[in-house]
Amino acid sequence: MTAEKQMTLAKAVTFSGTGLHTGAEATVTVHPAEAGQGIRVRSQGVEKALTPSLSDGARNCNTISLGENLAVMTLEHLLSAVFGMGIDNAVIDVTGPEAPGLDGSSLEFAKALAEAGIVPQDADRKVFIPKEAISVGNAQAGVAAYPSPDGKFRVTYILDYKESSLARGTVTLEVNPETFLKEIAPARTFVMKEHAAAMQAAGLGKGANPQNTLVLDGDSVVDNSFRVPDECVRHKILDLIGDLSILNRRLGVHIVASKSGHALNIELAKAMRSHILKTENPGGVVDFSLLTSILPHRYPFLLVDRVLELEEKKYIVAVKNLTFNEEFFQGHFPGEPIMPGVLQIEALAQAGAIMMLGEFRGQGKLAVLMTADDIKWRRKVVPGDCLYLHAEFVKMKRSIGIVRVWAEVDGDVTTEATIKFAITDANPAY
């Protein structure tokens, strides 16, 4: 089967309006991007590639964190349109705390993207087809990704709100630009009338009204009507597509979801991300001999086992597998062994150094850690954990480089920081 080509926009598209939750005026511009860049989000000069570790679904929306006190809310409707219309590479530039809500669906986004033109690029798409089912859930809801025999992306969503018959039902749809535009994009967000006041009391829904949000009062819609059958179920599919777009991959999966929301969808994305990294690069993209030629560290202070993804002076994803035999576990809380936080920072610094030193390979250079700022330790790392080490290039000025780093276990961030390096000549004494 011939591989499909990656797609981007022919020209930039701008949207302006009021945020559904904050009520603030907001503008987003979706720019074309080069092949292999994926979907990236930019705000206040900070730009990051979408990945599940940046997402939080705790506040009735998908919030993308770009750094300390910098986040963008409610991107899921736009992201759903970008993914649903087949765009692989784009930069989403956001002005304001939230994406504009428009009519509460993805329809205006999708139509404008199509009108701007979606064009092929000279690179093959990356399609993730899992080898086994991946599922997450709790007592109330669940969502699973199953391998798709034909490599197509389908979603089955089961919705069951006891408060309204209008928010019950099951819909199965294949996701492609044609079905997305016709069957999914028009579906607007919704809320039960009895929940609306509580949501606004919590500081959300400030920009919502009966025109951009379907307000369900029992078995009727307040001052509005459905524009497509099973509109509430279809909007849940729309949200789920937006939430899974943070994987930055085309998907050959059949998603089956029962009453899942943003938080659970993002949890599934995190589990899928772990499978993607293991499947696409089982042996890593940098072999061990090359790894040790870049880094001067040796056992027990070499804290990078494999490099899964690497683009020099852009980003790196590396791995450290933790076993009980690590020397630091023997003395650091031996009754309840925990990886020291400073060693997590060291592992992240080593990953960042591999990325920074790529262009100097063979020139006898070292990346020497100068400072580590904005450090946060968020959860403990224990024997048996697989520590994923992420670093993104921020800037380089002369011989000083800055990278943003974070570590994950099972999709949860354990440590994050901003690290500054000095690129120096290697000392033979090392």
C-alpha positions as CSV (number, residue, x, y, z in Angstrom):
1,M,0.0,0.0,0.0
2,T,1.4,3.4,-1.0
3,A,2.1,5.7,1.9
4,E,0.1,8.8,2.1
5,K,1.9,12.2,2.0
6,Q,2.0,14.7,4.9
7,M,-0.3,17.7,4.5
8,T,-0.1,21.4,5.4
9,L,-2.0,24.6,4.6
10,A,-1.4,26.5,1.4
11,K,-1.7,29.8,3.4
12,A,-2.3,31.1,6.9
13,V,-5.8,31.4,8.3
14,T,-6.9,33.7,11.2
15,F,-9.9,33.3,13.5
16,S,-11.1,35.9,16.1
17,G,-13.8,35.8,18.7
18,T,-14.7,35.3,22.3
19,G,-13.5,32.4,24.4
20,L,-16.2,30.0,25.6
21,H,-14.8,29.7,29.1
22,T,-12.9,32.9,29.8
23,G,-15.1,35.2,27.9
24,A,-12.0,37.0,26.7
25,E,-11.3,38.2,23.2
26,A,-8.9,35.9,21.4
27,T,-7.3,35.4,18.0
28,V,-5.6,32.3,16.6
29,T,-3.7,32.1,13.3
30,V,-3.0,28.7,11.8
31,H,0.2,28.9,9.7
32,P,1.7,26.3,7.3
33,A,4.7,24.4,8.6
34,E,7.4,22.3,7.0
35,A,7.1,18.5,6.7
36,G,7.9,16.7,9.9
37,Q,7.2,19.6,12.2
38,G,3.8,18.3,13.4
39,I,1.3,20.5,15.0
40,R,2.9,23.2,17.2
41,V,1.3,25.8,19.5
42,R,2.8,29.3,20.0
43,S,1.9,32.0,22.5
44,Q,3.8,35.0,23.8
45,G,6.9,33.9,21.9
46,V,6.9,30.4,23.3
47,E,6.4,27.5,20.8
48,K,6.1,23.8,21.5
49,A,5.1,20.7,19.6
50,L,1.9,19.1,20.8
51,T,2.5,16.1,23.1
52,P,0.2,14.6,25.8
53,S,2.4,15.8,28.6
54,L,1.5,19.4,27.8
55,S,-2.3,18.7,28.1
56,D,-4.6,19.0,31.0
57,G,-8.3,18.1,30.8
58,A,-9.3,19.0,34.3
59,R,-11.3,22.2,33.6
60,N,-14.0,21.1,31.1
61,C,-11.6,21.6,28.2
62,N,-8.1,20.7,26.9
63,T,-5.6,23.2,28.3
64,I,-2.1,23.2,26.6
65,S,0.7,24.3,29.0
66,L,3.6,26.1,27.3
67,G,5.5,27.0,30.5
68,E,5.3,28.6,33.9
69,N,2.1,30.6,34.1
70,L,1.6,30.3,30.3
71,A,-1.3,28.1,29.0
72,V,-3.9,28.2,26.3
73,M,-7.4,26.8,27.0
74,T,-10.1,25.2,24.8
75,L,-8.0,24.4,21.8
76,E,-9.8,21.1,21.2
77,H,-12.3,22.4,18.6
78,L,-9.6,23.9,16.5
79,L,-7.3,20.9,16.9
80,S,-10.1,18.6,16.0
81,A,-10.6,20.6,12.7
82,V,-6.9,20.6,12.0
83,F,-6.7,16.8,12.5
84,G,-10.1,16.0,10.9
85,M,-9.3,18.0,7.7
86,G,-6.1,16.0,7.3
87,I,-3.5,18.6,8.3
88,D,-0.2,17.1,9.7
89,N,2.0,20.2,10.0
90,A,1.0,23.6,11.2
91,V,1.9,26.3,13.8
92,I,-1.1,27.6,15.8
93,D,-0.3,31.1,17.0
94,V,-2.6,32.1,19.9
95,T,-3.2,35.6,21.2
96,G,-5.2,35.5,24.4
97,P,-5.8,32.9,27.1
98,E,-8.2,30.8,25.0
99,A,-9.1,29.9,21.5
100,P,-12.1,31.7,20.2
101,G,-15.3,29.6,20.7
102,L,-17.0,30.8,17.4
103,D,-20.3,28.8,17.2
104,G,-19.2,26.1,19.7
105,S,-18.3,23.5,17.1
106,S,-15.5,22.9,14.6
107,L,-17.5,23.9,11.5
108,E,-16.2,27.4,10.9
109,F,-12.6,26.2,11.6
110,A,-12.9,23.3,9.2
111,K,-14.5,25.3,6.4
112,A,-11.9,28.1,6.6
113,L,-9.0,25.6,6.6
114,A,-10.5,23.8,3.5
115,E,-10.9,27.2,1.7
116,A,-7.3,28.1,2.5
117,G,-6.1,25.0,0.7
118,I,-4.6,21.8,2.1
119,V,-1.6,20.7,0.1
120,P,0.7,17.6,0.1
121,Q,4.3,17.7,1.2
122,D,7.3,15.7,0.2
123,A,7.3,13.3,3.2
124,D,5.3,10.2,4.2
125,R,2.8,10.3,7.0
126,K,3.5,8.6,10.3
127,V,0.5,6.3,11.1
128,F,0.2,4.6,14.4
129,I,-1.5,1.2,14.5
130,P,-1.1,-0.4,17.9
131,K,-0.2,-4.1,18.2
132,E,-2.7,-4.6,21.0
133,A,-5.6,-2.8,22.7
134,I,-4.8,0.2,24.8
135,S,-7.4,1.2,27.4
136,V,-7.9,3.5,30.4
137,G,-11.0,4.0,32.6
138,N,-12.6,4.1,35.9
139,A,-15.9,3.1,37.5
140,Q,-17.9,5.7,35.5
141,A,-16.3,5.8,32.1
142,G,-13.7,4.2,29.8
143,V,-12.0,4.6,26.5
144,A,-9.9,2.2,24.4
145,A,-7.9,2.1,21.2
146,Y,-8.0,-1.1,19.2
147,P,-5.9,-1.9,16.1
148,S,-7.7,-1.0,12.9
149,P,-7.5,-3.9,10.4
150,D,-7.7,-1.6,7.4
151,G,-5.6,1.2,8.9
152,K,-8.5,3.6,9.1
153,F,-9.5,5.8,12.0
154,R,-12.9,5.2,13.5
155,V,-14.6,6.3,16.6
156,T,-17.5,4.7,18.5
157,Y,-18.9,6.9,21.3
158,I,-21.5,5.8,23.8
159,L,-23.2,8.7,25.7
160,D,-25.6,8.3,28.5
161,Y,-26.7,11.3,30.5
162,K,-29.5,10.5,32.9
163,E,-30.7,14.1,32.9
164,S,-31.7,14.2,29.2
165,S,-32.7,11.7,26.4
166,L,-31.0,14.2,24.0
167,A,-27.6,13.3,25.5
168,R,-27.9,9.6,25.1
169,G,-27.0,7.3,22.2
170,T,-24.2,5.5,20.3
171,V,-22.6,6.8,17.1
172,T,-19.8,5.1,15.0
173,L,-18.0,7.2,12.4
174,E,-14.9,6.9,10.2
175,V,-12.8,10.0,10.5
176,N,-11.6,11.5,7.2
177,P,-12.0,15.0,5.8
178,E,-15.3,14.3,4.1
179,T,-17.0,12.7,7.1
180,F,-15.5,15.2,9.5
181,L,-16.8,18.2,7.6
182,K,-20.3,16.8,7.2
183,E,-20.9,14.5,10.2
184,I,-18.7,15.8,13.0
185,A,-17.6,19.4,12.6
186,P,-21.2,20.9,12.9
187,A,-21.8,19.4,16.3
188,R,-21.8,22.0,19.1
189,T,-20.8,21.8,22.7
190,F,-23.6,21.3,25.2
191,V,-24.4,21.6,28.9
192,M,-27.2,20.5,31.2
193,K,-29.2,23.5,32.4
194,E,-28.8,22.4,36.0
195,H,-25.0,22.3,35.5
196,A,-24.6,25.6,33.8
197,A,-24.8,27.8,36.9
198,A,-22.3,25.6,38.8
199,M,-19.9,25.8,35.9
200,Q,-20.1,29.6,35.7
201,A,-19.7,29.8,39.5
202,A,-16.4,27.9,39.0
203,G,-15.2,30.6,36.6
204,L,-16.0,28.7,33.4
205,G,-18.5,29.3,30.6
206,K,-18.2,33.1,30.8
207,G,-18.4,33.3,27.0
208,A,-21.1,30.6,26.6
209,N,-24.7,31.4,25.4
210,P,-27.6,29.4,24.0
211,Q,-26.3,30.0,20.4
212,N,-22.8,28.7,20.9
213,T,-23.7,26.1,23.6
214,L,-26.6,23.8,23.5
215,V,-28.3,24.1,26.9
216,L,-30.4,21.0,27.6
217,D,-33.4,21.4,29.8
218,G,-34.7,17.9,30.2
219,D,-35.7,16.7,26.8
220,S,-35.7,20.1,25.1
221,V,-33.0,22.6,24.0
222,V,-33.2,26.2,25.4
223,D,-33.6,28.8,22.6
224,N,-32.1,26.5,20.0
225,S,-32.4,23.1,18.2
226,F,-30.2,20.4,16.9
227,R,-28.5,20.9,13.6
228,V,-27.4,17.3,13.1
229,P,-28.8,14.0,14.6
230,D,-27.3,12.9,17.9
231,E,-25.5,16.2,18.1
232,C,-24.3,15.7,21.7
233,V,-22.8,12.3,20.9
234,R,-21.1,13.7,17.8
235,H,-19.7,16.6,19.7
236,K,-18.1,14.1,22.1
237,I,-16.5,12.5,19.1
238,L,-15.3,15.9,18.0
239,D,-13.7,16.6,21.4
240,L,-12.1,13.2,21.4
241,I,-10.5,13.8,18.0
242,G,-9.1,17.1,19.3
243,D,-7.8,15.5,22.4
244,L,-6.0,12.7,20.5
245,S,-4.5,15.1,18.0
246,I,-1.9,15.9,20.7
247,L,-0.2,12.6,19.7
248,N,0.9,14.3,16.5
249,R,0.3,11.1,14.5
250,R,-2.2,9.8,12.1
251,L,-4.1,7.0,13.7
252,G,-5.0,3.5,12.4
253,V,-7.2,2.7,15.4
254,H,-10.8,2.1,16.3
255,I,-11.6,4.2,19.4
256,V,-14.4,2.9,21.6
257,A,-15.4,5.4,24.3
258,S,-18.1,5.2,27.0
259,K,-18.9,8.5,28.6
260,S,-15.3,9.7,28.5
261,G,-14.3,13.4,28.8
262,H,-11.2,15.4,28.2
263,A,-9.3,14.1,31.3
264,L,-9.8,10.4,30.3
265,N,-9.2,11.1,26.6
266,I,-5.8,12.7,27.5
267,E,-5.0,9.8,29.8
268,L,-5.5,7.5,26.8
269,A,-3.3,9.7,24.7
270,K,-0.5,9.4,27.3
271,A,-0.8,5.6,27.2
272,M,-0.8,5.6,23.4
273,R,2.3,7.9,23.3
274,S,4.2,5.3,25.4
275,H,3.3,2.6,22.8
276,I,4.2,4.9,19.9
277,L,7.7,5.6,21.2
278,K,8.4,1.9,21.9
279,T,6.9,0.7,18.5
280,E,8.6,3.3,16.2
281,N,12.0,3.2,17.8
282,P,12.5,-0.1,19.6
283,G,16.3,0.1,19.4
284,G,16.6,3.9,19.5
285,V,17.8,6.3,16.8
286,V,21.3,6.7,18.3
287,D,23.2,3.5,19.0
288,F,25.2,3.1,22.2
289,S,28.6,3.6,20.7
290,L,27.5,6.9,19.2
291,L,25.9,7.9,22.4
292,T,29.1,7.4,24.4
293,S,31.0,9.3,21.7
294,I,28.8,12.3,22.3
295,L,28.7,12.2,26.1
296,P,31.8,11.9,28.3
297,H,29.8,10.2,31.1
298,R,30.3,6.5,32.0
299,Y,28.7,4.1,34.4
300,P,27.3,4.8,37.0
301,F,26.8,8.4,35.8
302,L,25.6,7.7,32.3
303,L,21.9,8.2,32.7
304,V,20.6,7.8,29.2
305,D,20.1,4.3,27.8
306,R,18.5,5.1,24.4
307,V,17.4,8.0,22.2
308,L,14.0,7.4,20.7
309,E,13.6,10.7,18.7
310,L,16.1,13.4,17.8
311,E,16.2,16.5,15.7
312,E,19.3,18.4,16.3
313,K,18.7,21.9,17.9
314,K,15.0,21.2,18.0
315,Y,14.0,18.3,20.3
316,I,15.0,14.9,21.8
317,V,13.2,12.1,23.5
318,A,15.5,9.7,25.4
319,V,15.0,6.9,27.9
320,K,16.4,5.8,31.2
321,N,15.2,2.4,32.5
322,L,15.3,2.2,36.2
323,T,16.1,-1.1,37.9
324,F,16.5,-1.9,41.6
325,N,20.3,-2.4,40.9
326,E,20.9,1.3,40.3
327,E,23.5,2.4,42.8
328,F,21.5,5.4,44.0
329,F,18.6,3.2,45.1
330,Q,20.8,1.4,47.5
331,G,21.3,4.4,49.7
332,H,18.5,6.8,48.8
333,F,15.6,5.7,51.1
334,P,16.6,2.0,50.8
335,G,13.4,1.0,52.6
336,E,11.4,2.9,49.9
337,P,13.9,3.6,47.1
338,I,13.3,6.8,45.1
339,M,15.5,8.3,42.3
340,P,17.0,11.5,43.7
341,G,15.6,14.6,42.0
342,V,19.0,16.0,41.3
343,L,19.8,12.8,39.3
344,Q,16.6,13.3,37.2
345,I,17.9,16.8,36.4
346,E,21.3,15.2,35.5
347,A,19.6,12.7,33.2
348,L,17.6,15.5,31.5
349,A,20.8,17.6,31.2
350,Q,22.5,14.6,29.4
351,A,19.6,14.3,27.0
352,G,19.7,18.0,26.3
353,A,23.4,17.8,25.8
354,I,23.0,15.1,23.1
355,M,20.6,17.3,21.2
356,M,22.8,20.4,21.6
357,L,26.1,18.7,20.6
358,G,24.8,17.1,17.4
359,E,26.1,19.8,15.2
360,F,29.5,19.8,16.9
361,R,29.9,16.0,16.6
362,G,33.6,15.1,16.0
363,Q,34.8,18.5,17.1
364,G,35.8,17.6,20.7
365,K,33.1,19.7,22.4
366,L,31.3,19.3,25.7
367,A,28.0,20.8,26.9
368,V,28.6,21.9,30.4
369,L,25.7,22.5,32.7
370,M,25.6,26.1,33.9
371,T,22.2,26.7,35.5
372,A,19.0,24.9,36.1
373,D,16.0,27.1,36.7
374,D,12.2,26.8,37.3
375,I,12.8,23.3,38.7
376,K,9.7,21.3,39.7
377,W,9.6,17.8,41.0
378,R,6.0,16.5,40.6
379,R,6.1,12.8,41.4
380,K,8.5,10.1,42.6
381,V,10.5,7.8,40.4
382,V,11.0,4.2,41.6
383,P,12.6,1.0,40.5
384,G,10.8,-0.5,37.5
385,D,9.9,2.9,36.0
386,C,10.8,3.8,32.5
387,L,11.8,7.5,32.6
388,Y,11.2,9.4,29.3
389,L,13.5,12.4,29.0
390,H,12.3,15.3,26.8
391,A,14.3,18.4,25.8
392,E,13.2,21.2,23.5
393,F,15.6,23.8,22.1
394,V,14.8,27.3,23.2
395,K,17.7,29.4,21.9
396,M,21.5,29.5,21.3
397,K,23.6,32.7,21.6
398,R,27.2,32.3,20.8
399,S,28.4,29.3,22.9
400,I,25.5,29.4,25.4
401,G,22.4,27.2,24.8
402,I,19.1,27.1,26.6
403,V,16.7,24.1,26.6
404,R,13.4,23.3,28.3
405,V,13.3,19.8,29.7
406,W,10.8,17.5,31.4
407,A,10.7,13.8,32.4
408,E,7.7,11.5,32.3
409,V,6.7,8.1,33.6
410,D,3.6,6.6,32.0
411,G,2.8,10.0,30.5
412,D,2.9,11.8,33.8
413,V,5.5,14.6,34.3
414,T,7.9,13.8,37.1
415,T,10.4,16.7,36.8
416,E,10.7,19.8,34.7
417,A,13.2,22.7,34.4
418,T,15.0,25.2,32.1
419,I,18.6,24.3,31.6
420,K,21.5,26.5,30.3
421,F,24.6,24.9,28.8
422,A,28.0,26.3,27.8
423,I,29.5,24.6,24.7
424,T,33.2,24.3,25.5
425,D,36.3,22.4,24.2
426,A,36.7,19.0,25.8
427,N,39.4,18.8,28.5
428,P,41.5,15.7,27.8
429,A,41.7,15.2,31.6
430,Y,38.0,14.3,31.5
